[in-house]
Amino acid sequence: MSEHLWHILTDSFFKILIPGLVTTIPLTAISFFLALIIGILTALVQFANVKVLKHIARFYIWVVRGTPILVQLYVVFYGLPNLGIMIEPFPAAVAVFAVNEGAYTAETMRSAFESVPAGQLEAGYCVGMSYFQTFWRILLPQAFKTAFPPLSNSLIAMVKETSLAANITVTEMFMATQRIVARTYEPLALYIEVALIYLIFSTVLTWVQRKAEKKINFLSEKTFDGETR
């Protein structure tokens, strides 16, 4: 590696990392939080089996999962202005990522809800719990434990998918790298560098995921032991 290339890489590292910390991570966190809300509500609509709402939920999932997220970004950011709807790049990216991930989260949560034995829900009603109490104390905790691993994987995947936001001018890590490449003409080294930064983020999240899974399993076992006693 030449001294010139080494200087470019060391100089660009924080110029790429900082947009990752101030844009990529917040974009991922906000989008995933909203996706969880969308996914849980959509899953509940299907779980409750209200026909009209269920059909709407299934249509939403079908459309979102069946179209590329890049196309969705273009429709929202470049297409909606034709209808007089102007959205800034960051909010547009948040909306698209949240709606897109919400469809996948809905299916994850639906299967997790259906994995909870019906007898436990009936027992909750028998002891006088309302629907909301049964959902909050019985259904959601058990479903969340089942859904946690795939949801964590989706979060890690979303960190990498946010690179697509560069296509609608969101200044995240990948766009920052593209700008440096345009100035230095060193695409191979710089794209490898940004890939390593994405790898660092994903590795940290994977480590957090494993720790959280152990904690959830420990709390579940502790709760189960307390109930059996």
C-alpha positions as CSV (number, residue, x, y, z in Angstrom):
1,M,0.0,0.0,0.0
2,S,1.4,3.3,-1.0
3,E,1.8,6.2,1.4
4,H,-0.6,8.3,-0.6
5,L,-3.3,5.6,-0.4
6,W,-2.7,5.1,3.3
7,H,-3.1,8.8,3.9
8,I,-6.4,8.8,1.9
9,L,-7.8,5.9,4.0
10,T,-6.8,7.4,7.4
11,D,-8.1,10.8,6.4
12,S,-11.4,9.4,5.1
13,F,-12.1,7.0,8.0
14,F,-13.7,9.5,10.3
15,K,-15.3,11.4,7.4
16,I,-17.1,8.1,6.7
17,L,-17.7,7.1,10.3
18,I,-19.2,10.4,11.5
19,P,-22.1,10.2,8.9
20,G,-22.6,6.7,10.1
21,L,-23.0,7.8,13.7
22,V,-25.1,10.9,13.0
23,T,-27.2,9.6,10.1
24,T,-27.0,5.9,9.5
25,I,-27.5,4.8,13.1
26,P,-30.4,7.3,13.8
27,L,-32.0,6.4,10.5
28,T,-31.9,2.8,11.4
29,A,-33.1,3.3,15.0
30,I,-36.0,5.5,14.1
31,S,-37.1,3.4,11.2
32,F,-36.9,0.2,13.1
33,F,-38.8,1.6,16.1
34,L,-41.6,2.8,13.8
35,A,-41.5,-0.6,11.9
36,L,-42.0,-2.4,15.2
37,I,-45.2,-0.3,15.9
38,I,-46.5,-0.9,12.4
39,G,-45.6,-4.6,12.5
40,I,-47.2,-5.3,15.8
41,L,-50.4,-3.4,14.9
42,T,-50.6,-5.2,11.6
43,A,-50.0,-8.5,13.2
44,L,-52.7,-7.9,15.8
45,V,-55.2,-7.0,13.0
46,Q,-54.5,-10.4,11.4
47,F,-54.5,-12.2,14.7
48,A,-57.8,-10.7,15.7
49,N,-59.2,-12.0,12.3
50,V,-61.4,-9.0,11.5
51,K,-62.0,-9.7,7.8
52,V,-62.0,-6.3,6.3
53,L,-58.9,-5.1,8.3
54,K,-57.2,-8.4,7.7
55,H,-57.6,-8.1,4.0
56,I,-56.2,-4.5,4.1
57,A,-53.2,-5.8,6.2
58,R,-52.6,-8.7,3.8
59,F,-52.7,-6.3,0.8
60,Y,-50.2,-3.9,2.5
61,I,-47.8,-6.8,3.2
62,W,-48.2,-8.2,-0.3
63,V,-47.4,-4.9,-2.0
64,V,-44.5,-3.9,0.2
65,R,-42.8,-7.3,0.2
66,G,-43.3,-7.7,-3.5
67,T,-41.6,-4.5,-4.6
68,P,-38.0,-3.5,-4.2
69,I,-37.2,-1.0,-1.5
70,L,-35.1,1.1,-3.9
71,V,-38.2,1.5,-6.1
72,Q,-40.2,2.5,-3.0
73,L,-37.6,5.1,-2.1
74,Y,-37.8,6.5,-5.7
75,V,-41.7,6.6,-5.6
76,V,-41.8,8.5,-2.3
77,F,-38.9,10.9,-2.9
78,Y,-39.0,11.5,-6.7
79,G,-42.6,10.4,-7.5
80,L,-44.8,12.1,-4.9
81,P,-43.6,15.7,-5.8
82,N,-45.7,15.2,-9.0
83,L,-48.7,15.1,-6.7
84,G,-47.5,18.2,-4.8
85,I,-46.2,16.2,-1.9
86,M,-42.6,17.2,-1.0
87,I,-40.7,15.3,1.6
88,E,-37.2,16.0,2.8
89,P,-34.7,13.2,2.1
90,F,-34.2,11.9,5.7
91,P,-38.0,11.8,6.6
92,A,-38.6,10.1,3.2
93,A,-36.0,7.5,4.0
94,V,-37.4,6.9,7.5
95,A,-41.0,6.5,6.1
96,V,-39.9,4.1,3.4
97,F,-37.7,2.0,5.6
98,A,-40.3,1.9,8.4
99,V,-43.2,0.9,6.1
100,N,-41.0,-1.7,4.3
101,E,-39.6,-3.3,7.4
102,G,-43.1,-3.0,9.1
103,A,-44.4,-5.5,6.5
104,Y,-41.7,-8.1,7.4
105,T,-42.1,-7.4,11.1
106,A,-45.9,-8.0,10.8
107,E,-45.3,-11.5,9.5
108,T,-42.7,-12.2,12.2
109,M,-45.0,-11.0,14.9
110,R,-48.0,-12.8,13.5
111,S,-46.3,-16.1,13.6
112,A,-45.0,-15.3,17.1
113,F,-48.5,-14.4,18.3
114,E,-49.9,-17.7,16.8
115,S,-47.2,-19.7,18.6
116,V,-48.7,-18.7,22.0
117,P,-51.1,-21.4,23.2
118,A,-54.7,-20.4,23.0
119,G,-55.3,-21.8,26.5
120,Q,-53.1,-19.1,28.1
121,L,-55.2,-16.4,26.5
122,E,-58.4,-18.1,27.7
123,A,-56.9,-18.4,31.2
124,G,-56.2,-14.7,31.2
125,Y,-59.8,-13.9,30.3
126,C,-61.0,-16.4,33.0
127,V,-59.2,-14.6,35.8
128,G,-60.8,-11.3,34.7
129,M,-58.1,-9.7,32.5
130,S,-59.2,-7.4,29.8
131,Y,-58.1,-7.9,26.2
132,F,-55.4,-5.2,26.6
133,Q,-54.2,-6.8,29.8
134,T,-54.1,-10.2,28.3
135,F,-52.2,-8.9,25.3
136,W,-49.7,-6.9,27.4
137,R,-49.1,-9.5,30.1
138,I,-49.5,-12.8,28.4
139,L,-49.4,-12.5,24.6
140,L,-46.8,-9.9,23.9
141,P,-44.0,-11.1,26.3
142,Q,-44.1,-14.7,25.0
143,A,-44.4,-13.6,21.3
144,F,-41.6,-11.1,21.7
145,K,-39.3,-13.8,23.1
146,T,-40.0,-15.9,20.0
147,A,-39.7,-13.0,17.6
148,F,-36.6,-11.5,19.1
149,P,-33.9,-13.4,17.1
150,P,-35.5,-12.7,13.6
151,L,-36.3,-9.1,14.6
152,S,-32.6,-8.6,15.7
153,N,-31.5,-10.0,12.3
154,S,-33.8,-7.6,10.6
155,L,-32.3,-4.7,12.5
156,I,-28.8,-5.7,11.5
157,A,-30.0,-6.1,7.9
158,M,-31.5,-2.6,8.0
159,V,-28.2,-1.1,9.0
160,K,-26.8,-2.2,5.7
161,E,-30.0,-1.4,3.7
162,T,-29.7,2.3,4.8
163,S,-26.9,2.6,2.2
164,L,-29.8,2.7,-0.4
165,A,-30.8,6.1,1.1
166,A,-27.8,7.6,-0.7
167,N,-30.0,7.3,-3.9
168,I,-32.3,10.0,-2.5
169,T,-29.5,12.3,-1.4
170,V,-29.4,11.2,2.3
171,T,-25.8,11.9,3.5
172,E,-25.1,8.6,5.2
173,M,-21.9,6.6,5.1
174,F,-22.2,5.3,1.6
175,M,-22.9,8.7,0.1
176,A,-20.0,10.2,2.1
177,T,-17.8,7.5,0.6
178,Q,-19.0,8.2,-2.9
179,R,-18.1,11.8,-2.5
180,I,-14.6,10.9,-1.3
181,V,-14.2,8.5,-4.2
182,A,-15.2,11.2,-6.7
183,R,-12.4,13.4,-5.3
184,T,-9.6,10.8,-4.9
185,Y,-10.3,8.2,-7.6
186,E,-9.7,5.3,-5.2
187,P,-12.9,3.3,-5.4
188,L,-11.6,-0.1,-4.4
189,A,-9.9,0.9,-1.2
190,L,-12.6,3.3,-0.1
191,Y,-15.5,1.0,-0.8
192,I,-13.6,-1.8,1.2
193,E,-13.2,0.7,4.0
194,V,-16.9,1.6,4.2
195,A,-17.7,-2.1,4.0
196,L,-15.5,-2.7,7.1
197,I,-17.2,0.1,8.9
198,Y,-20.6,-1.5,8.2
199,L,-19.1,-4.8,9.4
200,I,-18.1,-3.1,12.6
201,F,-21.6,-1.8,13.2
202,S,-23.1,-5.2,12.4
203,T,-20.7,-7.0,14.7
204,V,-21.5,-4.8,17.6
205,L,-25.2,-5.3,17.0
206,T,-24.7,-9.1,16.8
207,W,-22.9,-9.0,20.1
208,V,-25.7,-7.0,21.7
209,Q,-28.2,-9.4,20.2
210,R,-26.5,-12.4,21.8
211,K,-26.3,-10.7,25.2
212,A,-30.0,-9.7,25.0
213,E,-31.1,-13.2,24.0
214,K,-29.3,-14.7,27.0
215,K,-30.9,-12.1,29.3
216,I,-34.3,-12.8,27.9
217,N,-33.9,-16.5,28.3
218,F,-32.6,-16.1,31.8
219,L,-35.6,-13.9,32.8
220,S,-38.0,-16.3,31.1
221,E,-36.6,-19.3,33.0
222,K,-36.6,-17.3,36.3
223,T,-40.2,-16.3,35.7
224,F,-41.2,-19.9,34.8
225,D,-39.4,-21.3,38.0
226,G,-41.2,-18.7,40.1
227,E,-44.6,-19.7,38.7
228,T,-44.0,-23.4,39.1
229,R,-43.1,-22.9,42.8
